[in-house]
Amino acid sequence: MAETSAQAAADWRDRVMTDPEMILEDRDLMRALIAANERQMGKNIVDLRGIAMERLEARLDRLEDTHRSVIAAAYENLAGTNQIHRCVLKLLEAETLGELLDLLPGELADIVRVDRVRLVLESTAPETAPHDAVSPVDAGFVQQYITQGRDVPVRQVTLRQCNPASQWVFGPDAAWVRSEALLKIELGAGRLPAMLAFGSEDPHQFRANQGTELLTFFTRAFERVLARHLT
């Protein structure tokens, strides 16, 4: 039995001498060797190399975490870009105003992965909605709703959580909306502003600290397409 153990130890030694990287690349094994070395030196001796290695290891862990976060953010941004590009292509395919409005609660909502999409149109004399995706409102409603009555600049894209959302925007579905993206639409001189509203039942889908660059691009594309159909 002792001879077998001695032979195994000799074989292990030969393998390590032939390929030392086998140990160096095994983090757990290196940690165990360092711990054994510290126990052998005793409590009164400080191993500066061991301390340095621990610090380098901690720094490496942080760098790996940062690397993974950067890669995840890049993939998320790429996915978001692809979504917006698909949406804009769908808008360009609509040949009539009716086709454009049909897209909003249908394919557009599916691509953006939201639960509700409504086009809010201001009017001096609001009438019955011409389409299920349209919410007619009084003049001045868009700015009032986006700013929530505060004296602040009106941003083109506003992301926020809400509980509940407005029935004037989402109709009877407002009770289910927990976060919303509000896209302010300018239709040109002589026309009242409008607003495209995305509503989600997920309270974390739209938050004030999220970036708005892609939605800003989409808003400008939608403005041009809608203005063309309204002429």
C-alpha positions in Angstrom: 0.0 0.0 0.0 2.8 2.3 0.9 4.6 1.4 -2.3 1.5 2.3 -4.3 1.2 5.7 -2.6 4.9 6.4 -3.2 4.5 5.5 -6.9 1.4 7.7 -7.2 3.3 10.6 -5.6 6.3 10.1 -8.0 3.9 10.0 -11.0 2.2 13.2 -9.8 5.6 14.9 -9.3 6.8 13.9 -12.8 3.5 15.3 -14.3 4.0 18.6 -12.5 7.6 18.9 -13.5 6.7 18.2 -17.1 3.7 20.6 -17.2 3.8 23.1 -14.3 1.2 25.2 -15.9 -1.3 22.5 -14.9 -1.0 23.8 -11.4 -0.6 27.5 -12.1 -3.8 27.6 -14.1 -5.8 25.9 -11.3 -6.9 28.7 -9.0 -8.3 26.5 -6.3 -5.1 24.3 -6.2 -2.9 27.4 -6.0 -5.0 28.8 -3.2 -4.6 25.5 -1.3 -0.8 25.5 -1.8 -0.5 29.1 -0.5 -2.6 28.3 2.5 -0.5 25.3 3.3 2.7 27.4 2.9 1.3 30.0 5.4 0.5 27.4 7.9 4.0 26.0 7.6 5.6 29.4 8.2 3.6 30.0 11.4 1.5 32.9 12.6 4.3 35.3 13.3 5.5 35.5 9.7 3.8 37.7 7.1 4.0 36.3 3.6 4.0 39.5 1.4 3.8 37.4 -1.8 0.7 35.7 -0.5 -0.9 39.0 0.3 0.0 40.4 -3.1 -1.5 37.4 -4.8 -4.7 37.7 -2.9 -5.0 41.4 -3.9 -4.2 40.6 -7.5 -6.8 37.8 -7.5 -9.5 40.1 -6.1 -8.6 42.7 -8.8 -8.9 40.0 -11.4 -12.3 39.0 -10.1 -13.5 42.6 -10.3 -12.1 43.0 -13.9 -13.9 39.8 -15.0 -17.2 41.0 -13.5 -16.8 44.4 -15.3 -16.0 42.5 -18.5 -19.1 40.4 -18.3 -21.2 43.5 -17.5 -19.8 45.4 -20.5 -20.5 42.4 -22.8 -24.1 42.1 -21.5 -24.7 45.8 -22.0 -23.4 45.6 -25.5 -25.7 42.7 -26.4 -28.6 44.5 -24.8 -27.9 47.7 -26.8 -27.6 45.7 -30.0 -30.9 44.0 -29.4 -32.5 47.3 -28.7 -31.1 48.8 -31.9 -32.4 45.9 -34.0 -35.9 46.3 -32.4 -36.0 50.0 -33.4 -34.8 49.3 -36.9 -37.5 46.7 -37.4 -40.1 49.2 -36.1 -39.0 51.9 -38.5 -39.1 49.5 -41.4 -42.6 48.6 -40.5 -43.6 52.2 -40.3 -42.2 52.8 -43.8 -44.2 49.9 -45.2 -47.6 51.4 -44.2 -49.2 52.9 -47.3 -52.2 54.5 -45.6 -53.0 56.1 -42.2 -55.3 53.1 -41.4 -52.4 50.7 -42.0 -50.1 52.8 -39.8 -52.7 52.8 -37.0 -53.2 49.1 -37.3 -49.5 48.6 -36.7 -49.5 50.3 -33.3 -51.3 47.8 -31.2 -50.3 44.8 -33.4 -46.9 44.3 -34.9 -45.3 47.4 -33.4 -46.3 46.4 -29.9 -45.0 42.9 -30.5 -41.6 44.1 -31.7 -41.1 46.6 -28.8 -42.6 44.0 -26.4 -45.0 46.3 -24.7 -48.6 45.6 -23.6 -50.3 48.7 -24.9 -49.6 51.3 -27.6 -51.8 54.4 -28.0 -51.5 57.5 -30.3 -52.7 60.5 -28.3 -54.0 63.3 -30.6 -54.9 66.7 -29.4 -57.9 68.6 -30.8 -59.7 71.8 -30.1 -62.9 69.7 -30.1 -62.2 66.1 -29.4 -64.5 63.6 -31.1 -65.0 59.9 -31.0 -61.7 58.0 -31.6 -61.3 57.2 -35.3 -59.4 54.0 -34.4 -58.9 51.8 -31.4 -55.3 52.8 -31.2 -56.1 56.5 -31.0 -57.0 58.6 -27.9 -58.5 62.0 -28.7 -57.8 64.6 -26.0 -58.1 68.4 -25.4 -55.5 70.8 -26.6 -52.7 71.1 -24.0 -53.1 67.6 -22.7 -49.8 66.2 -24.0 -47.6 68.7 -22.2 -49.7 68.6 -19.0 -49.5 64.8 -18.9 -45.8 64.5 -19.7 -44.8 67.1 -17.1 -47.5 66.1 -14.6 -48.4 69.8 -14.3 -44.9 70.9 -13.3 -43.1 73.9 -14.7 -40.3 71.9 -16.4 -39.0 71.5 -20.0 -40.9 68.9 -22.1 -38.6 66.2 -23.2 -39.2 64.4 -26.4 -39.0 61.0 -24.6 -40.1 60.5 -21.1 -39.8 57.1 -19.3 -41.4 56.5 -15.9 -43.2 54.2 -13.6 -46.9 54.8 -13.0 -49.6 53.3 -10.8 -52.0 53.6 -12.4 -51.6 55.3 -15.8 -54.2 57.7 -17.2 -57.5 56.4 -18.7 -57.3 59.3 -21.1 -54.2 57.7 -22.6 -54.7 54.0 -22.3 -58.5 53.8 -21.9 -59.9 51.0 -19.7 -56.5 49.2 -20.0 -54.9 52.0 -17.9 -55.4 50.0 -14.7 -52.9 47.4 -15.9 -50.2 49.7 -17.0 -47.3 50.1 -14.4 -44.7 51.9 -16.5 -44.8 54.0 -19.7 -42.7 55.5 -22.4 -44.1 58.8 -23.7 -42.9 60.0 -27.1 -43.9 63.6 -27.9 -44.8 64.1 -31.5 -44.5 67.4 -33.3 -46.5 67.5 -36.5 -45.3 70.8 -37.9 -46.5 74.4 -38.0 -50.2 75.0 -37.4 -50.8 71.5 -35.9 -51.3 70.6 -32.4 -48.8 68.2 -30.8 -49.4 64.5 -30.4 -48.0 61.7 -28.2 -47.2 58.0 -28.8 -47.5 56.1 -25.5 -46.0 52.7 -24.8 -47.5 51.0 -21.7 -46.2 48.0 -19.9 -47.6 45.8 -17.1 -44.0 45.4 -15.9 -43.1 48.3 -13.6 -39.4 48.0 -14.4 -39.6 48.0 -18.2 -39.5 51.8 -18.4 -37.6 53.8 -15.7 -36.4 57.4 -15.6 -32.7 56.4 -15.4 -32.8 54.5 -18.7 -31.2 55.8 -21.9 -33.5 57.3 -24.5 -31.3 57.6 -27.6 -33.0 54.8 -29.6 -36.5 55.9 -28.7 -35.6 59.5 -29.7 -34.6 58.2 -33.1 -37.8 56.2 -33.4 -39.9 59.3 -32.4 -38.4 61.4 -35.1 -39.0 58.7 -37.7 -42.6 58.3 -36.5 -43.2 62.0 -36.7 -42.2 62.1 -40.3 -44.3 59.1 -41.3 -47.4 60.3 -39.4 -47.1 63.9 -40.8 -46.9 62.4 -44.3 -50.1 60.5 -43.9 -51.9 63.5 -42.4 -51.2 65.8 -45.4 
